[in-house]
Amino acid sequence: MSKIASAKYMRRRLGRLKMEMEDISREQQSIKEGQSQVRAKFNVVEEEYEQLRNETNQIIRQTANTQIRLGLMFSILQAREQGDLGKAAQLTGLLREMVGRDNYCKSGAPPP
């Protein structure tokens, strides 16, 4: 192969390599953009998860609180049926205190 043919071959090869490198560079940029989009979507999902977890915990607390209130109400009714008005009054006071504390907390203030 002559020097001229060899030089032409090298230039063509160099040109192809440059084009391949440009293609690879575009692909890498596309991958980076895709990763950025995935990261952003992941952050949104993570925020939604946190919000749902907090809402679920709040519902669990409310459910437990409701169960306690219902238990107190049932105990008040039992005490009244048994004629134990002192116990009924004590339980009623406890229920009133609980409802008052819950209403106070719902207003945004810390419990007393």
N, CA and C atoms as an extended XYZ file, in Angstrom:
336
Properties=species:S:1:pos:R:3:atomname:S:1:resname:S:1:resid:I:1 pbc="F F F"
N         0.854       -1.165        0.000 N   MET     1
C         0.000        0.000        0.000 CA  MET     1
C         0.904        1.232        0.000 C   MET     1
N         0.564        2.188       -0.843 N   SER     2
C         1.400        3.392       -0.930 CA  SER     2
C         1.104        4.308        0.242 C   SER     2
N         2.005        5.285        0.412 N   LYS     3
C         1.850        6.236        1.513 CA  LYS     3
C         0.591        7.066        1.335 C   LYS     3
N         0.236        7.412        0.123 N   ILE     4
C        -0.946        8.227       -0.140 CA  ILE     4
C        -2.204        7.418        0.186 C   ILE     4
N        -2.234        6.194       -0.271 N   ALA     5
C        -3.384        5.327        0.010 CA  ALA     5
C        -3.496        5.081        1.502 C   ALA     5
N        -2.377        4.895        2.132 N   SER     6
C        -2.352        4.670        3.570 CA  SER     6
C        -2.864        5.911        4.308 C   SER     6
N        -2.477        7.105        3.865 N   ALA     7
C        -2.915        8.347        4.509 CA  ALA     7
C        -4.418        8.537        4.318 C   ALA     7
N        -4.924        8.229        3.092 N   LYS     8
C        -6.366        8.354        2.838 CA  LYS     8
C        -7.145        7.392        3.735 C   LYS     8
N        -6.638        6.178        3.814 N   TYR     9
C        -7.269        5.171        4.668 CA  TYR     9
C        -7.327        5.650        6.117 C   TYR     9
N        -6.228        6.195        6.612 N   MET    10
C        -6.163        6.675        7.994 CA  MET    10
C        -7.128        7.839        8.213 C   MET    10
N        -7.229        8.761        7.219 N   ARG    11
C        -8.145        9.890        7.342 CA  ARG    11
C        -9.602        9.396        7.381 C   ARG    11
N        -9.911        8.422        6.492 N   ARG    12
C       -11.279        7.870        6.494 CA  ARG    12
C       -11.573        7.192        7.827 C   ARG    12
N       -10.631        6.436        8.274 N   ARG    13
C       -10.792        5.739        9.559 CA  ARG    13
C       -10.936        6.733       10.695 C   ARG    13
N       -10.137        7.793       10.678 N   LEU    14
C       -10.203        8.833       11.697 CA  LEU    14
C       -11.563        9.531       11.636 C   LEU    14
N       -12.049        9.773       10.429 N   GLY    15
C       -13.373       10.390       10.253 CA  GLY    15
C       -14.468        9.515       10.830 C   GLY    15
N       -14.404        8.202       10.551 N   ARG    16
C       -15.396        7.267       11.107 CA  ARG    16
C       -15.322        7.224       12.627 C   ARG    16
N       -14.118        7.222       13.161 N   LEU    17
C       -13.957        7.206       14.621 CA  LEU    17
C       -14.545        8.466       15.253 C   LEU    17
N       -14.329        9.622       14.596 N   LYS    18
C       -14.891       10.873       15.108 CA  LYS    18
C       -16.418       10.813       15.112 C   LYS    18
N       -17.001       10.274       14.037 N   MET    19
C       -18.455       10.154       13.962 CA  MET    19
C       -18.966        9.202       15.049 C   MET    19
N       -18.266        8.103       15.245 N   GLU    20
C       -18.652        7.154       16.292 CA  GLU    20
C       -18.561        7.801       17.664 C   GLU    20
N       -17.518        8.589       17.880 N   MET    21
C       -17.362        9.263       19.167 CA  MET    21
C       -18.491       10.278       19.379 C   MET    21
N       -18.888       10.976       18.310 N   GLU    22
C       -20.006       11.912       18.410 CA  GLU    22
C       -21.300       11.173       18.736 C   GLU    22
N       -21.515       10.030       18.079 N   ASP    23
C       -22.695        9.216       18.368 CA  ASP    23
C       -22.684        8.761       19.823 C   ASP    23
N       -21.547        8.294       20.273 N   ILE    24
C       -21.425        7.841       21.663 CA  ILE    24
C       -21.687        9.004       22.617 C   ILE    24
N       -21.164       10.175       22.291 N   SER    25
C       -21.370       11.355       23.128 CA  SER    25
C       -22.855       11.707       23.213 C   SER    25
N       -23.557       11.637       22.061 N   ARG    26
C       -25.007       11.913       22.065 CA  ARG    26
C       -25.751       10.873       22.896 C   ARG    26
N       -25.357        9.618       22.760 N   GLU    27
C       -25.991        8.551       23.543 CA  GLU    27
C       -25.756        8.759       25.040 C   GLU    27
N       -24.541        9.148       25.411 N   GLN    28
C       -24.237        9.391       26.814 CA  GLN    28
C       -25.075       10.558       27.350 C   GLN    28
N       -25.234       11.610       26.544 N   GLN    29
C       -26.048       12.746       26.944 CA  GLN    29
C       -27.498       12.317       27.131 C   GLN    29
N       -27.972       11.480       26.216 N   SER    30
C       -29.337       10.974       26.316 CA  SER    30
C       -29.512       10.141       27.584 C   SER    30
N       -28.511        9.329       27.896 N   ILE    31
C       -28.555        8.514       29.118 CA  ILE    31
C       -28.575        9.405       30.345 C   ILE    31
N       -27.748       10.452       30.352 N   LYS    32
C       -27.724       11.381       31.493 CA  LYS    32
C       -29.079       12.046       31.683 C   LYS    32
N       -29.707       12.461       30.564 N   GLU    33
C       -31.028       13.081       30.646 CA  GLU    33
C       -32.051       12.089       31.188 C   GLU    33
N       -31.976       10.858       30.715 N   GLY    34
C       -32.880        9.814       31.198 CA  GLY    34
C       -32.690        9.566       32.684 C   GLY    34
N       -31.438        9.525       33.129 N   GLN    35
C       -31.160        9.324       34.547 CA  GLN    35
C       -31.705       10.485       35.371 C   GLN    35
N       -31.568       11.681       34.851 N   SER    36
C       -32.073       12.864       35.539 CA  SER    36
C       -33.596       12.796       35.670 C   SER    36
N       -34.265       12.372       34.604 N   GLN    37
C       -35.716       12.235       34.652 CA  GLN    37
C       -36.138       11.155       35.644 C   GLN    37
N       -35.429       10.044       35.643 N   VAL    38
C       -35.735        8.958       36.578 CA  VAL    38
C       -35.540        9.436       38.017 C   VAL    38
N       -34.455       10.172       38.256 N   ARG    39
C       -34.186       10.710       39.588 CA  ARG    39
C       -35.317       11.643       40.038 C   ARG    39
N       -35.759       12.517       39.126 N   ALA    40
C       -36.837       13.447       39.457 CA  ALA    40
C       -38.128       12.686       39.772 C   ALA    40
N       -38.450       11.679       38.963 N   LYS    41
C       -39.654       10.874       39.201 CA  LYS    41
C       -39.539       10.129       40.525 C   LYS    41
N       -38.358        9.613       40.807 N   PHE    42
C       -38.141        8.897       42.060 CA  PHE    42
C       -38.375        9.832       43.243 C   PHE    42
N       -37.874       11.065       43.146 N   ASN    43
C       -38.068       12.033       44.232 CA  ASN    43
C       -39.546       12.338       44.445 C   ASN    43
N       -40.296       12.445       43.347 N   VAL    44
C       -41.733       12.693       43.461 CA  VAL    44
C       -42.411       11.508       44.138 C   VAL    44
N       -42.061       10.306       43.730 N   VAL    45
C       -42.647        9.102       44.330 CA  VAL    45
C       -42.282        9.024       45.809 C   VAL    45
N       -41.058        9.362       46.131 N   GLU    46
C       -40.615        9.324       47.527 CA  GLU    46
C       -41.398       10.331       48.381 C   GLU    46
N       -41.645       11.519       47.839 N   GLU    47
C       -42.437       12.516       48.566 CA  GLU    47
C       -43.869       12.037       48.763 C   GLU    47
N       -44.444       11.428       47.718 N   GLU    48
C       -45.801       10.888       47.831 CA  GLU    48
C       -45.850        9.772       48.873 C   GLU    48
N       -44.827        8.939       48.893 N   TYR    49
C       -44.752        7.859       49.879 CA  TYR    49
C       -44.737        8.435       51.291 C   TYR    49
N       -43.922        9.464       51.507 N   GLU    50
C       -43.839       10.094       52.828 CA  GLU    50
C       -45.197       10.662       53.237 C   GLU    50
N       -45.860       11.317       52.299 N   GLN    51
C       -47.160       11.901       52.589 CA  GLN    51
C       -48.173       10.805       52.937 C   GLN    51
N       -48.191        9.729       52.146 N   LEU    52
C       -49.106        8.622       52.428 CA  LEU    52
C       -48.794        7.956       53.761 C   LEU    52
N       -47.514        7.820       54.062 N   ARG    53
C       -47.122        7.216       55.339 CA  ARG    53
C       -47.605        8.078       56.501 C   ARG    53
N       -47.435        9.390       56.379 N   ASN    54
C       -47.891       10.295       57.429 CA  ASN    54
C       -49.406       10.251       57.575 C   ASN    54
N       -50.117       10.228       56.451 N   GLU    55
C       -51.574       10.146       56.499 CA  GLU    55
C       -52.027        8.825       57.115 C   GLU    55
N       -51.344        7.748       56.768 N   THR    56
C       -51.679        6.436       57.329 CA  THR    56
C       -51.463        6.428       58.834 C   THR    56
N       -50.355        6.993       59.281 N   ASN    57
C       -50.090        7.059       60.722 CA  ASN    57
C       -51.138        7.892       61.441 C   ASN    57
N       -51.567        8.981       60.801 N   GLN    58
C       -52.598        9.823       61.402 CA  GLN    58
C       -53.916        9.050       61.519 C   GLN    58
N       -54.255        8.297       60.478 N   ILE    59
C       -55.484        7.496       60.510 CA  ILE    59
C       -55.391        6.433       61.600 C   ILE    59
N       -54.225        5.828       61.753 N   ILE    60
C       -54.037        4.807       62.795 CA  ILE    60
C       -54.233        5.425       64.171 C   ILE    60
N       -53.650        6.627       64.387 N   ARG    61
C       -53.819        7.312       65.679 CA  ARG    61
C       -55.283        7.662       65.930 C   ARG    61
N       -55.958        8.159       64.884 N   GLN    62
C       -57.365        8.510       65.033 CA  GLN    62
C       -58.216        7.279       65.338 C   GLN    62
N       -57.901        6.179       64.684 N   THR    63
C       -58.644        4.940       64.915 CA  THR    63
C       -58.441        4.453       66.346 C   THR    63
N       -57.203        4.496       66.816 N   ALA    64
C       -56.924        4.082       68.197 CA  ALA    64
C       -57.658        4.993       69.181 C   ALA    64
N       -57.640        6.288       68.894 N   ASN    65
C       -58.315        7.252       69.754 CA  ASN    65
C       -59.826        6.979       69.786 C   ASN    65
N       -60.396        6.680       68.621 N   THR    66
C       -61.820        6.369       68.539 CA  THR    66
C       -62.141        5.095       69.327 C   THR    66
N       -61.265        4.109       69.229 N   GLN    67
C       -61.480        2.861       69.979 CA  GLN    67
C       -61.474        3.124       71.486 C   GLN    67
N       -60.556        3.968       71.922 N   ILE    68
C       -60.489        4.306       73.355 CA  ILE    68
C       -61.766        5.020       73.781 C   ILE    68
N       -62.225        5.974       72.973 N   ARG    69
C       -63.468        6.690       73.296 CA  ARG    69
C       -64.650        5.746       73.375 C   ARG    69
N       -64.737        4.850       72.383 N   LEU    70
C       -65.841        3.888       72.390 CA  LEU    70
C       -65.781        2.986       73.627 C   LEU    70
N       -64.581        2.572       73.993 N   GLY    71
C       -64.419        1.763       75.206 CA  GLY    71
C       -64.863        2.524       76.446 C   GLY    71
N       -64.494        3.801       76.526 N   LEU    72
C       -64.924        4.628       77.659 CA  LEU    72
C       -66.444        4.779       77.677 C   LEU    72
N       -67.040        5.021       76.526 N   MET    73
C       -68.502        5.166       76.450 CA  MET    73
C       -69.204        3.888       76.889 C   MET    73
N       -68.669        2.761       76.440 N   PHE    74
C       -69.253        1.478       76.829 CA  PHE    74
C       -69.123        1.275       78.338 C   PHE    74
N       -67.977        1.619       78.888 N   SER    75
C       -67.772        1.483       80.341 CA  SER    75
C       -68.694        2.417       81.114 C   SER    75
N       -68.937        3.611       80.586 N   ILE    76
C       -69.868        4.547       81.230 CA  ILE    76
C       -71.273        3.952       81.260 C   ILE    76
N       -71.685        3.388       80.116 N   LEU    77
C       -73.015        2.768       80.064 CA  LEU    77
C       -73.127        1.600       81.042 C   LEU    77
N       -72.090        0.785       81.106 N   GLN    78
C       -72.098       -0.349       82.045 CA  GLN    78
C       -72.182        0.138       83.483 C   GLN    78
N       -71.391        1.169       83.810 N   ALA    79
C       -71.397        1.702       85.175 CA  ALA    79
C       -72.773        2.260       85.518 C   ALA    79
N       -73.406        2.936       84.590 N   ARG    80
C       -74.756        3.482       84.840 CA  ARG    80
C       -75.772        2.364       85.025 C   ARG    80
N       -75.673        1.317       84.177 N   GLU    81
C       -76.592        0.180       84.306 CA  GLU    81
C       -76.439       -0.496       85.658 C   GLU    81
N       -75.209       -0.532       86.170 N   GLN    82
C       -74.934       -1.175       87.450 CA  GLN    82
C       -75.194       -0.238       88.622 C   GLN    82
N       -75.562        1.002       88.305 N   GLY    83
C       -75.869        1.963       89.354 CA  GLY    83
C       -74.634        2.568       90.002 C   GLY    83
N       -73.480        2.374       89.425 N   ASP    84
C       -72.233        2.938       89.973 CA  ASP    84
C       -72.025        4.326       89.367 C   ASP    84
N       -72.782        5.294       89.910 N   LEU    85
C       -72.756        6.644       89.346 CA  LEU    85
C       -71.415        7.339       89.565 C   LEU    85
N       -70.712        6.983       90.606 N   GLY    86
C       -69.391        7.572       90.860 CA  GLY    86
C       -68.400        7.179       89.766 C   GLY    86
N       -68.403        5.900       89.463 N   LYS    87
C       -67.514        5.420       88.391 CA  LYS    87
C       -67.930        6.022       87.050 C   LYS    87
N       -69.247        6.099       86.790 N   ALA    88
C       -69.746        6.672       85.542 CA  ALA    88
C       -69.311        8.137       85.428 C   ALA    88
N       -69.391        8.870       86.552 N   ALA    89
C       -68.993       10.283       86.536 CA  ALA    89
C       -67.486       10.412       86.286 C   ALA    89
N       -66.714        9.534       86.906 N   GLN    90
C       -65.261        9.564       86.716 CA  GLN    90
C       -64.903        9.274       85.252 C   GLN    90
N       -65.526        8.255       84.681 N   LEU    91
C       -65.265        7.901       83.280 CA  LEU    91
C       -65.745        8.999       82.330 C   LEU    91
N       -66.885        9.614       82.670 N   THR    92
C       -67.398       10.710       81.843 CA  THR    92
C       -66.424       11.891       81.859 C   THR    92
N       -65.878       12.183       83.032 N   GLY    93
C       -64.874       13.253       83.143 CA  GLY    93
C       -63.638       12.939       82.308 C   GLY    93
N       -63.219       11.696       82.351 N   LEU    94
C       -62.059       11.274       81.565 CA  LEU    94
C       -62.343       11.423       80.069 C   LEU    94
N       -63.555       11.026       79.664 N   LEU    95
C       -63.944       11.154       78.261 CA  LEU    95
C       -63.991       12.626       77.850 C   LEU    95
N       -64.564       13.471       78.718 N   ARG    96
C       -64.611       14.913       78.435 CA  ARG    96
C       -63.208       15.490       78.279 C   ARG    96
N       -62.321       15.086       79.154 N   GLU    97
C       -60.930       15.559       79.108 CA  GLU    97
C       -60.263       15.136       77.798 C   GLU    97
N       -60.517       13.909       77.416 N   MET    98
C       -59.934       13.385       76.178 CA  MET    98
C       -60.455       14.139       74.961 C   MET    98
N       -61.766       14.363       74.907 N   VAL    99
C       -62.372       15.090       73.790 CA  VAL    99
C       -61.848       16.527       73.764 C   VAL    99
N       -61.745       17.147       74.933 N   GLY   100
C       -61.234       18.511       75.005 CA  GLY   100
C       -59.794       18.600       74.523 C   GLY   100
N       -58.990       17.651       74.932 N   ARG   101
C       -57.584       17.629       74.503 CA  ARG   101
C       -57.478       17.429       72.995 C   ARG   101
N       -58.310       16.527       72.455 N   ASP   102
C       -58.296       16.289       71.010 CA  ASP   102
C       -58.722       17.540       70.244 C   ASP   102
N       -59.760       18.206       70.712 N   ASN   103
C       -60.218       19.430       70.050 CA  ASN   103
C       -59.155       20.513       70.131 C   ASN   103
N       -58.472       20.597       71.262 N   TYR   104
C       -57.403       21.588       71.445 CA  TYR   104
C       -56.258       21.311       70.476 C   TYR   104
N       -55.902       20.039       70.326 N   CYS   105
C       -54.829       19.659       69.413 CA  CYS   105
C       -55.201       19.913       67.956 C   CYS   105
N       -56.481       19.706       67.628 N   LYS   106
C       -56.920       19.940       66.254 CA  LYS   106
C       -56.843       21.424       65.894 C   LYS   106
N       -56.888       22.275       66.907 N   SER   107
C       -56.807       23.715       66.639 CA  SER   107
C       -55.379       24.135       66.291 C   SER   107
N       -54.425       23.188       66.386 N   GLY   108
C       -53.041       23.471       66.022 CA  GLY   108
C       -52.151       23.762       67.210 C   GLY   108
N       -52.732       23.861       68.366 N   ALA   109
C       -51.935       24.146       69.565 CA  ALA   109
C       -51.435       22.819       70.165 C   ALA   109
N       -50.329       22.855       70.873 N   PRO   110
C       -49.861       21.628       71.548 CA  PRO   110
C       -50.767       21.269       72.698 C   PRO   110
N       -50.821       20.008       73.083 N   PRO   111
C       -51.704       19.593       74.170 CA  PRO   111
C       -51.314       20.270       75.486 C   PRO   111
N       -52.323       20.550       76.334 N   PRO   112
C       -52.043       21.234       77.628 CA  PRO   112
C       -51.243       20.382       78.573 C   PRO   112
